[in-house]
Amino acid sequence: MATDIRAKLSYCGVSAQKARLVIDLVRGKPAVEALNILKFTPKVAARHVHKLLLSAVANAEENFGVSRDDLYIYKITADEAPTRKWRRFGARGRFKPILRRSSHITIVLREQQ
């Protein structure tokens, strides 16, 4: 049976929609290749996903004794987290809402058979 190595980033300051753009680049790829892709991706979400993937790889090496060359991204998701809401008042007494969206990012790694 394959062991799932998990890492989760909660309340990430990037919206789930923007995080999914980065996540789609690395889904299903080997962990080492995914780290290289994320390192050179010029999006803010790439930094968060890169750091999370490094954490998941470290968990695999430390807790399960699995080499990073044998790992691949089995599942990766970005779900919506709570939205912080501000209000700004516009011209003519109108109301301009400001929505600060955040996300929860989860990575599941597996060992290649």
C-alpha positions as CSV (number, residue, x, y, z in Angstrom):
1,M,0.0,0.0,0.0
2,A,1.3,3.5,-0.9
3,T,1.9,5.9,2.0
4,D,0.5,9.4,1.7
5,I,2.8,12.2,2.8
6,R,0.7,15.3,3.5
7,A,1.4,19.0,4.1
8,K,-1.1,21.7,4.4
9,L,-0.9,25.5,4.3
10,S,-3.8,27.2,6.0
11,Y,-4.9,30.8,5.5
12,C,-2.5,31.5,2.7
13,G,-2.7,35.2,1.7
14,V,-3.3,34.4,-2.0
15,S,-6.8,33.7,-3.5
16,A,-7.6,30.2,-4.4
17,Q,-8.1,31.2,-8.0
18,K,-4.6,32.5,-8.3
19,A,-3.1,29.6,-6.4
20,R,-4.8,27.1,-8.8
21,L,-3.0,28.7,-11.8
22,V,0.3,27.7,-10.2
23,I,-0.9,24.4,-8.9
24,D,-1.9,23.2,-12.3
25,L,1.7,23.6,-13.5
26,V,3.0,20.9,-11.1
27,R,0.1,18.5,-10.6
28,G,1.2,14.9,-11.2
29,K,4.9,15.7,-11.7
30,P,7.9,14.3,-9.8
31,A,8.7,16.4,-6.7
32,V,12.2,17.4,-7.8
33,E,10.9,18.6,-11.2
34,A,8.0,20.5,-9.5
35,L,10.5,22.3,-7.2
36,N,12.4,23.5,-10.2
37,I,9.3,24.7,-12.0
38,L,8.1,26.6,-9.0
39,K,11.5,28.2,-8.4
40,F,11.3,30.0,-11.7
41,T,7.6,30.7,-11.9
42,P,7.1,34.5,-11.5
43,K,3.9,34.4,-9.4
44,V,3.4,35.2,-5.8
45,A,1.5,31.9,-5.2
46,A,4.5,30.0,-6.5
47,R,6.6,31.0,-3.5
48,H,3.9,29.7,-1.1
49,V,3.5,26.4,-3.0
50,H,7.3,26.0,-3.3
51,K,7.7,26.4,0.4
52,L,4.9,24.0,1.1
53,L,6.3,21.4,-1.3
54,L,9.7,21.7,0.4
55,S,8.0,21.0,3.7
56,A,6.2,17.9,2.4
57,V,9.5,16.6,0.9
58,A,11.2,17.1,4.3
59,N,8.4,15.3,6.0
60,A,8.8,12.3,3.7
61,E,12.6,12.2,4.2
62,E,12.5,12.7,8.0
63,N,9.4,10.7,9.0
64,F,9.1,8.0,6.4
65,G,12.7,7.6,5.1
66,V,11.8,8.1,1.5
67,S,14.2,9.7,-1.0
68,R,13.0,12.9,-2.7
69,D,13.9,11.4,-6.1
70,D,11.2,8.7,-5.6
71,L,8.4,11.2,-4.7
72,Y,5.7,12.6,-7.0
73,I,2.7,14.9,-6.4
74,Y,-0.3,12.6,-6.1
75,K,-2.8,15.3,-5.2
76,I,-2.7,19.0,-4.8
77,T,-5.6,21.3,-4.1
78,A,-6.3,25.0,-3.3
79,D,-9.6,25.6,-1.5
80,E,-11.2,28.9,-0.4
81,A,-10.5,30.1,3.1
82,P,-12.4,32.9,4.9
83,T,-12.5,36.3,3.1
84,R,-11.6,39.4,5.1
85,K,-13.9,42.2,4.2
86,W,-13.2,45.9,4.3
87,R,-15.3,48.9,3.4
88,R,-14.3,52.0,1.6
89,F,-16.6,54.9,1.0
90,G,-16.8,56.2,-2.6
91,A,-18.2,59.3,-4.2
92,R,-21.8,60.3,-3.7
93,G,-22.1,58.3,-0.5
94,R,-21.6,55.0,-2.2
95,F,-20.0,51.9,-0.6
96,K,-16.9,50.2,-2.1
97,P,-16.3,46.7,-0.6
98,I,-12.7,45.4,-0.6
99,L,-12.4,41.6,-0.4
100,R,-9.1,40.1,0.8
101,R,-9.4,36.5,-0.3
102,S,-7.3,33.7,1.2
103,S,-6.9,29.9,0.5
104,H,-6.0,26.6,2.1
105,I,-3.4,24.6,0.0
106,T,-2.9,20.9,0.5
107,I,-0.2,18.6,-1.0
108,V,-0.2,14.8,-0.9
109,L,3.0,13.1,-2.1
110,R,3.4,9.4,-2.9
111,E,6.3,7.2,-3.6
112,Q,6.7,5.9,-7.1
113,Q,6.2,2.2,-7.5
